[in-house]
Amino acid sequence: MTAEAAPDSRQRVLLVTGLLGAGKTTVLKVLEDLGWETIDNFPMRLLGQLVGPSGRKSAEARPPLAIGFDSRTRGFDPNRIIEQVKTLSDRTDLEVTTLFLDCSGQELERRYNETRRRHPLASDLPASAGIAAERELLEPLRRWADIVIVTTPFTSNQLQQVVRERFATLADQQLTVTVSSFGFSRGMPPVADLVFDMRFLDNPHWDPALRPLTGRDAAVGDYVSRDPAFAEAFARIRDLILLLLPRYQAQGKAYVHVAFGCTGGRHRSVFVAEQMAQVLRDAGFSPTLLHRNLGSRAADLVEGGAA
């Protein structure tokens, strides 16, 4: 006897279909970025074989699955597909959802003209004829679908955001934040989203007792903190970063690198990066902290003649 899967162990299966040109490829790409397994142009007659037999004990270990198909699929029959989906929806180990992407005929015509592609259902006719024939063919699927997204007013980026909002779990939406320090005299970091120049702060390098130390040492931190500009500047940078990170996350950005620079990359930038990483931890983020030049040799030639 096959054991039934617990509701929270069901594998998510999303069937993505709709009018050609309405955005299926974009949707599948976003889902892939969110950690879904994605298959496009799948022969729907093989759907049962793809998801496997009912009651698989390993269902909870499998990532969600998104399957794209459209009117170009060999043997495409909307009513037969609906019957297949009904059968799968009765299974206790699967959570099956159908997403239909719709779009106005006028907008689809514009997209076909823009790409100079022929509509597959209108090889020798205007694109409008193919769009009308396809819309009639797909009507049963549109009526059946659990979710219908009309992409007419959306840019590609807007459609991506809609998909993230609907299908990303909390775990999917976690933002990977890196906080780093570096020395301008040794070159800018090659990839950074936000760069803050801390060379306006008093430089501990010119204190002989502090020169061998780094921004991780309390004495250096006290020295930098006593600069009259430090508290206000740090507060403003902190508030800006805390404002921007959720906005980046909402736009689907997966990685954000915040870099702090000073002359040699051993004192001011290290201290500020350490402090900012703690602020982000307190705010619920899990930043990776990197100090690019912490092990670099402290030298007057590197620091130069200016603070």
Sequence and secondary structure as in RCSB ss.txt:
>XXXX:A:sequence
MTAEAAPDSRQRVLLVTGLLGAGKTTVLKVLEDLGWETIDNFPMRLLGQLVGPSGRKSAEARPPLAIGFDSRTRG
FDPNRIIEQVKTLSDRTDLEVTTLFLDCSGQELERRYNETRRRHPLASDLPASAGIAAERELLEPLRRWADIVIV
TTPFTSNQLQQVVRERFATLADQQLTVTVSSFGFSRGMPPVADLVFDMRFLDNPHWDPALRPLTGRDAAVGDYVS
RDPAFAEAFARIRDLILLLLPRYQAQGKAYVHVAFGCTGGRHRSVFVAEQMAQVLRDAGFSPTLLHRNLGSRAAD
LVEGGAA
>XXXX:A:secstr
      GGG EEEEEEEESTTSSHHHHHHHHHHTT EEE S  GGGHHHHH STT TTGGGS  EEEE  TTSTT
  HHHHHHHHHHHHT TTEEEEEEEEE  HHHHHHHHHHHT   TT TTS HHHHHHHHHHHHHHHHHH SEEEE
 TT  HHHHHHHHHHHH  TTTT  EEEEEEEEGGG   SS SEEEE TTS  GGGSTTTTTS TTSHHHHHHHH
TSTTHHHHHHHHHHHHHHHHHHHHHTT  EEEEEEEESSSSSHHHHHHHHHHHHHHHTT   EEEETTTTS   H
HHH S  
